[in-house]
Amino acid sequence: MAKDIIKEYFACKSCGNMQFRKEYVFSIEFHSVNFSDDLIYGREREEIYVCNCCGAEMSYEQIRQGLRDTKAKHKYIDKGNNDV
């Protein structure tokens, strides 16, 4: 007995393309603190996914939410996978 397999891909909401590239934005944030005259800083790396077709930008969280919505549409039962 063959099982039905449904495979859906995350698609760009602007143009429907399914191919994305990952781009990084690097920054350093400086701020002062009460107990010192020196500034302290924190480094940050932000991942942005860009549609290869139209250039629309999406965050990783937006893509995860889109995949969650797809699971909900098919009434997917999560068995503890925690992937999405």
C-alpha positions in Angstrom: 0.0 0.0 0.0 1.6 3.3 -1.1 1.4 6.3 1.2 0.4 9.7 -0.2 3.3 12.2 0.1 2.6 15.9 0.0 5.6 18.1 -0.5 5.2 21.9 -0.5 7.9 24.5 -0.7 8.1 27.9 0.9 7.5 30.5 -1.8 8.0 34.2 -2.0 4.8 36.0 -1.2 5.6 38.7 -3.8 6.4 36.6 -6.9 6.0 32.9 -6.0 9.6 32.0 -6.5 11.0 29.2 -4.4 14.8 30.0 -4.5 16.4 32.3 -1.9 19.9 33.3 -1.0 21.2 34.1 2.4 22.8 37.5 3.1 24.4 38.7 6.3 24.4 42.1 7.9 27.1 42.7 10.6 26.9 45.5 13.1 28.4 46.6 16.4 26.3 48.5 18.9 27.9 50.7 21.5 26.3 52.0 24.7 27.4 53.6 27.9 27.0 52.2 31.4 26.5 54.0 34.7 29.6 52.6 36.4 32.2 53.5 33.7 33.2 56.2 31.3 34.1 53.6 28.7 31.6 52.3 26.1 30.7 48.7 25.9 29.6 47.0 22.8 27.9 44.0 21.4 28.4 42.4 18.0 25.4 41.2 16.0 24.9 39.2 12.9 21.6 39.3 11.1 20.6 36.8 8.5 18.4 38.0 5.7 16.9 35.8 3.0 16.5 37.4 -0.4 14.3 36.1 -3.2 16.4 35.3 -6.3 13.7 36.5 -8.6 12.2 39.8 -7.2 14.7 40.7 -4.4 12.1 40.6 -1.6 13.7 40.3 1.8 12.6 38.0 4.6 13.9 37.1 8.0 14.4 33.5 9.2 11.4 33.9 11.6 9.2 34.9 8.7 10.2 31.8 6.8 9.6 29.6 9.9 6.2 31.1 10.3 5.4 30.4 6.7 6.3 26.8 7.2 4.2 26.6 10.3 1.3 27.9 8.4 1.8 25.2 5.7 1.8 22.6 8.5 -1.4 24.0 9.9 -3.0 23.9 6.5 -2.4 20.2 6.2 -3.3 19.5 9.9 0.2 18.1 10.4 0.6 16.3 13.7 4.0 17.2 15.2 5.5 14.2 16.9 8.2 16.1 18.8 10.4 17.0 15.8 10.7 20.7 16.7 12.2 21.5 13.3 9.7 24.2 12.4 
